Amino acid sequence: MKLHHKILLGMVLGLAWAVGSAYMGGAQFTKDWIAPFGTLFINAMKLIAVPLVLFSIIDGVGQVGDPRALGRIGGKTLGLYLITTLAAILMGVFAVNLVKPGLTASESQRMENRHSFEAWLHANNKPSPDGKWLTDATAADAPTASDAELDAQIADVRSGNRGPLEFLHEMVPSNVFEALTDGSMLQIIVFAIFFGVILVLMPREQTDRVRPLMGQLSAVFVHMVVVVMNGAPFFVFALMAGTLTQLTGDDPARLPNLLQTYGTYMLTVFGGLVVLLVTMYPTLIWLATRAYGWSWWKSFQFFFRGMRPAQLLAFSTSSSAATLPVTLECVHDNLKVDEQVSQFTLPIGATVNMDGTSLYQAVAVIFLAQFHLVDLSIAQQATIVVTAVAASVGAAAIPSAGLIMLIMVLDAVGLNPAWIALIFPVDRILDMCRTVVNVSSDAAVALNVAASEGKWHGAESGSPE
């Protein structure tokens, strides 16, 4: 039985366990004795990811050898990441305007939401974003804060402490050991690229011992991934069981009710993600492989069969960083991308390229506006697009990047950032889906860049089994 089939079986058994424990009153048992193994797995993968990113980028940059080629690869990579991010956000805006999930709520519920929103506007001396006042809300009606952590996050974004170029100095660590300890991936990537470039610029006789060492250390951590992945099916079972049990508790009716309440919203996000996944990324692969006579369908099969293990792991862990070691393995072994390219582009993509998250931001903001009877204009939706693109880069260097992104986008169009609490109940499920898209985007860009540099070795390959 192949590994990805075992992982899929683990996911199905985890779902079955969650439903069974809800009916049998075993939620506490699952929380105490099953869920910790899922957390252990994610921690183990993140433990490997940090040194793997460091040594694989240094090794990859060092192998390029030519600084001009390195700059060319970096420019193509960042350019494609920006294009795919923009396309994802536009897809999200189109999907949410087509489906209008916020309008599925009753008129009375939406009017009540609007009343609370206008009370919040009065309390904060803010203008109405759509220029309308539909209720007689006053400051006395303003809701009180109930989430201290959320309030602190919102206050930090609004405090003015983060200027437009704040992320630039956050990218460069003042202490690389502190960055390694904190797991600050973007800072680690910047240091690794700097280290690798210096290796390239120095005379080879001065670095002939360091270069092989970087490759050997990278290989050690790759082998760690192989060892940990032997237990992946069980760990994925624990992750699925723990996550779904947390949602349902001992009441099996909670999950269907939750899905019913947010069903249209979730389907809108999911539909947009699926369209991206099955159209844009196979097309990127096809654009890279058509010179070799490959059809779009062959590119489609090649990509999804090659990336299946990483996609399944991304779905179960909800973490691009935790999935990165397996993504590197899939892209190199199955998609036949040269390590010079994959070791450079994928760690960067896992940190700054968030297509699925960006689409989700656009859908979530407009859904929340619809849910509160706020009619956003074309100009305001264009602001959402621009802000989401900027936030996807600017928030990459800080913790809770997705949360910060959503706060920034809501604030940019005059909406209440505290609304994010309304979509938290289903965020974990959607996070699992959008992480699959994030990982797939990284892989598609890596193959496209590799083919353009003559470093793709899959010209004679069929679809991997």
WOWOWO-V344107 format. One record per run of one state. SS is the DSSP state (H for helix, E for strand, L for the rest). FROM is the first residue (numbers start at 1). TO is the last residue. If there is no record, write none. Layout:
# WOWOWO-V344107
SS,FROM,TO / SS,FROM,TO
This chain:
# WOWOWO-V344107
L,1,2 / H,3,24 / L,25,26 / H,27,64 / L,65,66 / H,67,99 / L,100,100 / H,101,104 / L,105,106 / H,107,123 / L,124,138 / H,139,141 / L,142,147 / H,148,158 / L,159,165 / H,166,171 / L,172,175 / H,176,182 / L,183,184 / H,185,201 / L,202,203 / H,204,207 / L,208,209 / H,210,229 / L,230,231 / H,232,248 / L,249,252 / H,253,292 / L,293,295 / H,296,317 / L,318,319 / H,320,334 / L,335,336 / E,337,337 / L,338,338 / H,339,352 / L,353,354 / H,355,371 / L,372,377 / H,378,394 / L,395,400 / H,401,412 / L,413,416 / H,417,452 / L,453,455 / E,456,456 / L,457,465
